[in-house]
Amino acid sequence: EIFVRRNIANMVVATDTNLRAALKFAVEYLKVDHIIVCGHYDCGGLKAASSKNDHTAPLENWLTNIRDVVRLHQEELEAIVIP
């Protein structure tokens, strides 16, 4: 069986109460053994966060998490070579 919980850009944010509740439910009640955080190519959430557009609340608030990672790790991200 698979228990799936998704959000925009499949982010795991520590302050996301919904995510924390879903994980607790999956692990403690459904006895899920393995947690997989999965992304994909051409992610619309990452594209939106990479743009200079203001997407307004609540989407803009959510995308701030990605924008912060990019800002803090810009050099590392630019060093990634995609064949």
Secondary structure, DSSP 8 states (H G I E B T S, - for coil): -------GGG---TT-HHHHHHHHIIIIIS----------TT-HHHHHHHSS----TTHHHHHHHHHHHHHHTHHHHHT----
